[in-house]
Every structure is written in C-alpha cells, then in structure tokens.
Amino acid sequence: RILGRTDDMLIINGVNVFPSQIEEKIMKIPEVATNYQIHVDKKGALDRLTVKVEIYPKLFLGEVARLEALRDKIREELQASITIAPAVELHEPGSLPVFEGKAKRVVDERPKD
C-alpha cells in the first residue's frame, strides 16, 4: 500500500517513513496543536528521528508527570504507525517555525554521502 509520494519518503535506519503518516497520527491526538516539525539527524551510524509538536498552553501548567505521559503516548502512537520509536519533544504554541507545505516541516540534517 502506498502511503504518500515516494519523493516525500524518509528512510530512517532502513525503515520507510512518510511524513504524512506522522501528521495523520499526531493530528488525532487532542492535546496536540496544529504545528509540528520532523527532525532527522545522525548519531554515530544510526539515524535519529525526532518529532517536535506544539501542545496547548494549558498543558504546560500541569504536572511534569502529565507531560511525560503525553510524550510517551505520542511516541507509542507513532511507533504503532511507523514501526520505529521517535524521540518526541513537546513545545509551547508559537515556538516552532510555521510552514505552509508538508515538505518544509521536515528538517533532515544527515550528512549527504
């Protein structure tokens, strides 16, 4: 089954990941606001995938344990969809750059071989 355009596809440690899969999952989580960013870099021989999401401001007023539980929930939802567990960062609204298109939401800082 094709999940997105192949030119949008990321290969993370041998796993094909479509940004649209990530967007679909995180937009279904009620605590997540509309802005997010997908960040890929390399540490040693392994690729690292980090999904940065903005959450609603009222959530930052709560307990740290609640934020950690939300982060874990997002990571688990994404892993169920893309088969790898990304790091998840929670950000306040307005703290991530705003982009119009999906492709610009992806920041790939891996060295070009």
C-alpha positions as MATLAB code, in Angstrom:
seq = 'RILGRTDDMLIINGVNVFPSQIEEKIMKIPEVATNYQIHVDKKGALDRLTVKVEIYPKLFLGEVARLEALRDKIREELQASITIAPAVELHEPGSLPVFEGKAKRVVDERPKD';
ca = [
       0.000    0.000    0.000;
       1.382    3.404   -0.966;
       1.085    5.929    1.847;
       2.460    9.043    0.186;
       4.651   10.318   -2.597;
       7.923    8.436   -2.782;
       9.859   11.703   -3.045;
       8.468   12.658    0.394;
       9.574    9.355    1.909;
      12.329    9.280    4.518;
      14.446    6.199    5.102;
      15.261    6.002    8.807;
      17.597    3.125    9.701;
      16.218    1.119    6.786;
      12.544    1.842    7.538;
      10.435    3.793    5.030;
       8.656    6.635    6.818;
       6.209    9.020    5.181;
       5.733   12.420    6.859;
       2.010   12.070    6.116;
       1.883    9.026    8.443;
       3.320   11.116   11.261;
       0.977   14.024   10.577;
      -2.072   11.757   10.478;
      -1.265   10.252   13.886;
      -0.342   13.416   15.764;
      -3.315   15.410   14.451;
      -5.653   12.827   16.017;
      -4.223   13.455   19.491;
      -6.426   16.127   21.131;
      -3.648   17.707   23.217;
      -1.532   18.453   20.129;
      -1.920   21.853   18.442;
      -1.601   22.226   14.663;
       2.125   22.871   14.282;
       4.818   20.207   14.299;
       8.250   19.506   12.838;
      10.009   16.286   11.873;
      13.749   16.362   12.512;
      16.218   13.745   11.277;
      19.914   13.640   12.117;
      22.611   11.066   12.611;
      24.382    9.961   15.767;
      27.215    7.590   15.006;
      25.974    5.037   12.494;
      22.290    5.455   13.381;
      19.677    7.885   12.137;
      17.691    9.712   14.815;
      14.091   10.753   14.266;
      12.659   13.462   16.490;
       9.095   14.704   16.222;
       8.586   18.156   17.723;
       4.963   19.022   18.478;
       3.296   22.111   19.844;
       0.759   21.417   22.559;
      -1.905   23.665   24.016;
      -0.654   26.185   26.624;
      -2.860   24.917   29.463;
      -0.930   21.638   29.418;
       2.278   23.413   30.455;
       0.578   24.490   33.677;
       0.098   20.914   34.826;
       2.301   18.319   36.398;
       5.533   17.150   34.824;
       4.264   13.559   35.050;
       1.293   14.521   32.857;
       3.603   15.978   30.203;
       5.801   12.884   30.320;
       2.723   10.672   29.913;
       1.616   12.734   26.901;
       5.080   12.481   25.350;
       5.041    8.704   25.869;
       1.530    8.450   24.388;
       2.606   10.338   21.253;
       5.726    8.174   20.879;
       3.680    4.968   21.253;
       1.053    6.131   18.729;
       3.778    6.974   16.224;
       5.636    3.715   16.782;
       2.429    1.763   16.122;
       2.129    3.567   12.781;
       5.719    3.852   11.512;
       7.302    0.864   13.361;
      10.137    2.909   14.865;
      10.002    4.897   18.108;
      10.929    8.525   17.513;
      12.043   10.913   20.200;
       9.194   13.320   20.958;
       9.635   16.906   22.119;
       6.749   18.978   23.475;
       6.807   22.700   22.668;
       4.679   25.695   23.576;
       2.423   27.090   20.822;
       4.216   29.501   18.509;
       7.681   28.185   19.357;
       8.216   26.126   16.182;
       8.636   27.729   12.746;
       5.384   27.917   10.770;
       5.372   26.357    7.302;
       2.706   26.100    4.622;
       3.705   22.810    2.978;
       4.418   19.387    4.424;
       7.869   19.065    2.877;
       9.175   22.105    4.759;
       8.091   20.546    8.039;
      10.892   18.020    7.587;
      14.409   19.028    8.617;
      16.943   16.427    7.507;
      20.405   17.214    8.851;
      22.030   13.903    7.980;
      25.276   14.234    6.045;
      24.855   13.744    2.310;
      27.054   10.852    1.209;
];
